[in-house]
Amino acid sequence: MRLLNIFAILGMTILSLAYLASCHSNLNIETAQYAVNGQKLYMTHCQNCHGAKGEGLGKLYPPLTDAKFFEENRTQLSCIVRNGMQGEITVNGQTFNEKMPANPQLSELDIAYILTYITTNFAKSDSIYSHEEVQKALKDCK
C-alpha cells in the first residue's frame, strides 16, 4: 500500500510538471518544479483568502492575477509573504485595505516556491523566484 502511495505521488508530480510545461511553453524545468512545489504550499497558506485560482475574495482580499502589480513590486513580494501586510493596496485598479497575516513559518525556499507558483499560474509569467532572490529580498525588508 505504501509503495502504491509513492507511485501515486510520483505520477501526480510528473503530470503536474507536464501540465505546467504544456500550458507555459516558456517555462524551463526548474521553474516548473518550483511552481509544482509551490502549489501545495499555496493551497495550505494562501488559497483560503486568495482563492483556488488567485481570484481573491470580493473586496476583502486582492486577486493574484495582476501581472503588472507583480512586476512593479517584485522585490517586496517576499517580504509581504513572510511579514504580512497592512494598509491600502491597489490591485487590478481596485483598492483593498485588509490586513494580511505574516507567515514566519515559511522558509525562504517555501516563499520562492509560492511566488513562482502564483506568478506562473495566475499572472502568466514565465520567470522563477529563485531561492537566492528571496533570500536577498528578505534581508532587505523594510
N, C-alpha and C positions, 0 to 999 in steps of 0.2 A: 504494500500500500504506500509506503514512504517513497519507494522508487517511482511509483506512478505519479505522486505529487511533484517530485523533482522534474520528471519529464513534462508534466503539465505546465509548470512554471517556465521551464526552458522553452517549450513550444510557444507560450504566450509572449515571452520576451522576443523570440525570433519573429513572430507575427507582428508584434508592435514595431520592431525595427523596420520590417519590410513595409508596413503601412506608412510609417513616417517617411521612409525613403521614397516611396511612390508618390506620396502627396506633396512632398517638398523635394523636388529633384535636385535642388542646390545643396541639400544637407549632406555633409560628409558623415562618415560612420561615427566619429567621436561626438558630433553634435547630436546625432540621433540617439546615441547611448545616453547622453546627458538628459535628453528630453524624456526618454523612457523611464529613467531612474527618477526624474522629477515628477512624473505623472502620479505615482503613488504618494509621494510627499505632498503634492498639491492637493490630492484628494483628502488627505489627513488634516492638513493645516490651513488650507485656503478655500477649498470648494464650498464650505458651509456658508461663507459670506459672498464670495465672488462668483459662485455658480459653476456647474459642471462644464459649461462651455465658455467660462470667463465673461458671462453676460452681466454680472453684477446683480444687485438686488434693489431694484427701483431707485429711489432717491437716497437710500441708505448707504449702499456700498458701490463703488465705481466698477464699471466693466474693465476687463483687462484686454481689450481689443484695440486700443488706440496706439497704433504703431508710432505715431508722431510723439506721443507722450513718452513712450519708452525710449525713443531716440534722444529726446531732449533731456531726459532725466536718468540716463543710463548709469552715471556714476553714483547717484543717490539711491538707486533701487535696492542695492544690497543692504544699505543702512535702514531703509524703510522696512524690509522684511525682518531684519534682525531686531531693530529697536522700536518698531511700530511707528505710528504717525498720528499727529494731532493737528487740527487746523484745516482751513479750506484747501481744497484741491479741485482743479478743473480738468476733467477728462471727457473727451468727445464733446466739448462745448458745454458740458453740464457741471455744475458746482456741487461738491459733496463736502460734508463737514462732520462726519462721524469719526470717532477715534478708532484707529486700527491698533489692535494689541501687539505687543512685542512677541517675538519668537526666539528667546535667548537659547532655547534648547537645540536649535538648528545649527549644525556645523557649517563652516564655510563652504564645504563641498555640497551639502544639502541645499544651501541657498543658490549655488551655481546651477545645480540640477533644476530647482524650481523655476528660476528665472529663464533658463533655457527652454524648459517645457512651456512656460507661459508665452514667451515671445515667438517660439516656432509654431505653436498651435493656435494661439488666439490672435496674435499680432502679425502672423505670417512672415516673420523674419527668418533668415537662414543663418544667423550668427549665434555662436556659443557664448555663454558667460563662463569663462574659464575659472577654475579654482583660484588661479593667481590673480585674476581681475577682481574677484570678490574679496580675496584676502587684502589686496591693496585698498579697495574701496572701504572696507570695514575699518582699516587703520586710519583712514582719513575722515571718518564720520564726524559730523559737527554736532 
